Amino acid sequence: MLARPKFGFKSADLALFFGILAHQQHLAVAPSEGLSAAEAADTKFLEVAAAIESRVLVTGNTKHYPRSGRGHVRVLTPAEALVELATVLGSPRG
């Protein structure tokens, strides 16, 4: 999905991102109260994001996650997430 032209990511940036994902942990999450997405089927993604330390959800459509239902979860576009990730890794991109 991230390779779609509408996101405009460079191949090297995607390789960096997917390289990091390969070292991430798996997580099982129970439903959380107070979180809701525009479509009920998407709420599970907010629940997973709420259970992790960073409390970040990356999505190509932030409209699916209105602020009123996010709780403490930060919802970022793929572009915003890549900028934050590059900054944390010490190689700001613009």
N, C-alpha and C positions, 0 to 999 in steps of 0.2 A: 504494500500500500504506500509506503513512504517513497517509493521510486516513481510514483505518479508525477507526470510533468507539472501538475498544478502546485506541487510543493517546491519544485525547483532546487532540490538538494543535489549536491555534487556527489559523484560515486565515492570519493574518498571520505566525505563526511558520513555517508551511510555505512561504509566499511568500519569506520571508527565506532559509530553508534552500535552496530550489530556485534562488534568485537567485545564491547563492554557488556552487552546483554548476555553474551555467552557465559559470563562469570557471575550472573545474578542467581539469587536463591528462588526456590519455588515456595509458594505460600498458600495455605488453605484458610479461608475466612468464613466466619459465620455472619449471617445478615446483621446489619446495624440499623438501629432506630434513628430516625431523623434525616436520613439521606434519601434523596429521590432525584431521578433523572426525568427528562421530558417524556421518555418512554420507559415504562416499568422494567423492561428487559435490559436496559442499560444501567440500572441501579447497581447491579453486581460489580461493575467496574469502579464505581465510587466506593463501594464497600472494600474492595481490595486496596485501593489507594489510601483509604482512611486507616487501614491496618499496617501500612508500612511507615518507616521512620520519616521519609521525605514528604509523605502525604501529597503526592503529585500524580495527576492523571494526565496523560498526553493523548490528545484526540484531534482528528482532522475536522471535527465539527463541534466547537464549544457550545453551540446553541442546544445541544442535547443535554447540557448540564447547567441549568440556570443557577445563578448565585444562591438563590433561596434554598436550594436542596443540596448544596455542596458541603455543608458543615465546615470543617477545617481543611478540606481538600482544595489544593490549588489545581486549577484546570488550565493546561497550557496547550498551545498549538504545537505541532512538530517543529516548526521554525523556532518558536520561543524556547522549547526544550533543548534544541541543539545549541542555541546561543548560551543558555545556562550551563549546559554540560561542557561546552568548549571553554567557558570562563573558569569553571571549577578545575578543569584539567590544565589550565594555564595557557591556552591557545585561543584567545578571543577571535571571533569571526564576525564579519559584519556584512 
